[in-house]
Amino acid sequence: MNAAKTAAVGKQESVALFRAAGIYTVAAQTPQQAGQAVRQLAENGCQVIFLGESFGEPLAQLCQEYRSQPYPVILPIPEQGSSGYGKKAAQANLEKAIGAGLADETEEGGAG
């Protein structure tokens, strides 16, 4: 396997744009295939892994194992028929990075 610094793992249609942009990709059909790809990429020194959100929930425990390490950073990418998992994971990553969440304007009565 290529010693890519950035890679994308997901369903064929989810990683096609990453491949077109020159990013190393692994097309997976099952969570098991995606998990194996993530482990292999991490072992080979990959620093950023974009993971199709349909595999995010089934691989939540694996992703959690890598959160305590500086690398790889595993980021969910939205897919057709999004479950909202990617948005929730991005919010959690943002909260971890800045130490606080951002209030939804609708909860705060709007801006202003």
C-alpha atoms as a printed R data frame, in Angstrom:
    type eleno elety resid chain resno       x      y      z
1   ATOM     1    CA   MET     A     1   0.000  0.000  0.000
2   ATOM     2    CA   ASN     A     2   1.002  3.545 -0.737
3   ATOM     3    CA   ALA     A     3   2.296  5.581  2.213
4   ATOM     4    CA   ALA     A     4  -0.343  8.276  1.674
5   ATOM     5    CA   LYS     A     5  -0.604 11.141  4.144
6   ATOM     6    CA   THR     A     6  -4.270 11.673  3.241
7   ATOM     7    CA   ALA     A     7  -6.759  9.049  2.110
8   ATOM     8    CA   ALA     A     8 -10.479  8.499  1.685
9   ATOM     9    CA   VAL     A     9 -12.334  5.278  2.526
10  ATOM    10    CA   GLY     A    10 -15.927  4.751  1.532
11  ATOM    11    CA   LYS     A    11 -18.348  3.568 -1.083
12  ATOM    12    CA   GLN     A    12 -17.186  3.945 -4.679
13  ATOM    13    CA   GLU     A    13 -19.385  6.970 -5.376
14  ATOM    14    CA   SER     A    14 -18.272  8.670 -2.135
15  ATOM    15    CA   VAL     A    15 -14.552  8.494 -2.819
16  ATOM    16    CA   ALA     A    16 -14.630  9.213 -6.562
17  ATOM    17    CA   LEU     A    17 -14.171 12.968 -6.107
18  ATOM    18    CA   PHE     A    18 -11.217 12.392 -3.760
19  ATOM    19    CA   ARG     A    19  -9.607 10.131 -6.361
20  ATOM    20    CA   ALA     A    20 -10.163 12.786 -9.039
21  ATOM    21    CA   ALA     A    21  -8.390 15.276 -6.768
22  ATOM    22    CA   GLY     A    22  -5.361 12.978 -6.524
23  ATOM    23    CA   ILE     A    23  -6.058 11.666 -3.019
24  ATOM    24    CA   TYR     A    24  -5.431  7.987 -2.329
25  ATOM    25    CA   THR     A    25  -8.761  6.157 -2.042
26  ATOM    26    CA   VAL     A    26 -10.049  2.783 -0.921
27  ATOM    27    CA   ALA     A    27 -13.500  1.724 -2.102
28  ATOM    28    CA   ALA     A    28 -15.252 -0.471  0.444
29  ATOM    29    CA   GLN     A    29 -18.595 -2.243  0.279
30  ATOM    30    CA   THR     A    30 -18.855 -3.382  3.902
31  ATOM    31    CA   PRO     A    31 -17.913 -1.966  7.308
32  ATOM    32    CA   GLN     A    32 -15.420 -4.822  7.666
33  ATOM    33    CA   GLN     A    33 -13.624 -3.802  4.468
34  ATOM    34    CA   ALA     A    34 -13.646 -0.156  5.532
35  ATOM    35    CA   GLY     A    35 -12.325 -1.006  8.986
36  ATOM    36    CA   GLN     A    36  -9.516 -3.094  7.546
37  ATOM    37    CA   ALA     A    37  -8.606 -0.225  5.199
38  ATOM    38    CA   VAL     A    38  -8.572  2.306  8.060
39  ATOM    39    CA   ARG     A    39  -6.316  0.068 10.170
40  ATOM    40    CA   GLN     A    40  -3.934 -0.519  7.280
41  ATOM    41    CA   LEU     A    41  -3.773  3.181  6.416
42  ATOM    42    CA   ALA     A    42  -3.098  4.063 10.067
43  ATOM    43    CA   GLU     A    43  -0.341  1.443 10.307
44  ATOM    44    CA   ASN     A    44   1.269  2.908  7.179
45  ATOM    45    CA   GLY     A    45   1.415  6.405  8.642
46  ATOM    46    CA   CYS     A    46  -1.615  8.020  7.033
47  ATOM    47    CA   GLN     A    47  -2.398 11.234  8.909
48  ATOM    48    CA   VAL     A    48  -5.889 12.137  7.648
49  ATOM    49    CA   ILE     A    49  -8.547  9.602  6.703
50  ATOM    50    CA   PHE     A    50 -11.862 10.706  5.258
51  ATOM    51    CA   LEU     A    51 -14.412  8.003  6.064
52  ATOM    52    CA   GLY     A    52 -17.776  7.617  4.335
53  ATOM    53    CA   GLU     A    53 -20.443  8.325  6.945
54  ATOM    54    CA   SER     A    54 -22.285  5.067  6.244
55  ATOM    55    CA   PHE     A    55 -19.267  3.356  7.826
56  ATOM    56    CA   GLY     A    56 -18.880  5.900 10.625
57  ATOM    57    CA   GLU     A    57 -21.441  4.420 12.997
58  ATOM    58    CA   PRO     A    58 -20.458  0.757 12.459
59  ATOM    59    CA   LEU     A    59 -16.805  1.728 12.975
60  ATOM    60    CA   ALA     A    60 -17.404  4.152 15.866
61  ATOM    61    CA   GLN     A    61 -15.371  2.046 18.303
62  ATOM    62    CA   LEU     A    62 -12.429  1.833 15.902
63  ATOM    63    CA   CYS     A    63 -12.568  5.606 15.330
64  ATOM    64    CA   GLN     A    64 -12.685  6.153 19.087
65  ATOM    65    CA   GLU     A    65  -9.481  4.119 19.505
66  ATOM    66    CA   TYR     A    66  -7.647  6.533 17.202
67  ATOM    67    CA   ARG     A    67  -9.018  9.682 18.901
68  ATOM    68    CA   SER     A    68  -6.508  9.353 21.737
69  ATOM    69    CA   GLN     A    69  -3.652  9.510 19.229
70  ATOM    70    CA   PRO     A    70  -2.518 12.530 17.241
71  ATOM    71    CA   TYR     A    71  -2.821 10.591 13.963
72  ATOM    72    CA   PRO     A    72  -4.718  9.542 12.042
73  ATOM    73    CA   VAL     A    73  -7.457 12.116 12.186
74  ATOM    74    CA   ILE     A    74 -10.606 10.380 10.935
75  ATOM    75    CA   LEU     A    75 -13.175 12.710  9.419
76  ATOM    76    CA   PRO     A    76 -16.609 11.620  8.197
77  ATOM    77    CA   ILE     A    77 -17.667 12.531  4.680
78  ATOM    78    CA   PRO     A    78 -21.333 12.856  3.759
79  ATOM    79    CA   GLU     A    79 -22.867 10.371  1.390
80  ATOM    80    CA   GLN     A    80 -26.077 10.255 -0.581
81  ATOM    81    CA   GLY     A    81 -28.990  9.608  1.785
82  ATOM    82    CA   SER     A    82 -27.081 11.125  4.705
83  ATOM    83    CA   SER     A    83 -28.036  9.908  8.181
84  ATOM    84    CA   GLY     A    84 -26.736 13.056  9.891
85  ATOM    85    CA   TYR     A    85 -23.860 11.107 11.477
86  ATOM    86    CA   GLY     A    86 -21.273 13.198  9.629
87  ATOM    87    CA   LYS     A    87 -22.728 16.459 10.919
88  ATOM    88    CA   LYS     A    88 -22.811 15.145 14.505
89  ATOM    89    CA   ALA     A    89 -19.223 13.902 14.242
90  ATOM    90    CA   ALA     A    90 -18.035 17.213 12.791
91  ATOM    91    CA   GLN     A    91 -19.708 19.060 15.672
92  ATOM    92    CA   ALA     A    92 -18.009 16.745 18.181
93  ATOM    93    CA   ASN     A    93 -14.628 17.329 16.505
94  ATOM    94    CA   LEU     A    94 -15.189 21.087 16.599
95  ATOM    95    CA   GLU     A    95 -16.109 20.965 20.275
96  ATOM    96    CA   LYS     A    96 -12.979 18.941 21.013
97  ATOM    97    CA   ALA     A    97 -10.792 21.352 19.054
98  ATOM    98    CA   ILE     A    98 -12.058 24.598 20.591
99  ATOM    99    CA   GLY     A    99 -13.264 23.307 23.935
100 ATOM   100    CA   ALA     A   100 -16.875 24.378 23.479
101 ATOM   101    CA   GLY     A   101 -19.775 23.874 21.109
102 ATOM   102    CA   LEU     A   102 -21.370 26.489 18.974
103 ATOM   103    CA   ALA     A   103 -24.968 27.257 19.874
104 ATOM   104    CA   ASP     A   104 -27.526 26.737 17.143
105 ATOM   105    CA   GLU     A   105 -29.053 30.111 16.325
106 ATOM   106    CA   THR     A   106 -32.545 28.663 16.590
107 ATOM   107    CA   GLU     A   107 -31.836 27.614 20.175
108 ATOM   108    CA   GLU     A   108 -30.586 31.059 21.088
109 ATOM   109    CA   GLY     A   109 -33.467 32.922 19.474
110 ATOM   110    CA   GLY     A   110 -31.435 33.993 16.441
111 ATOM   111    CA   ALA     A   111 -28.457 36.249 16.008
112 ATOM   112    CA   GLY     A   112 -28.434 39.672 17.097
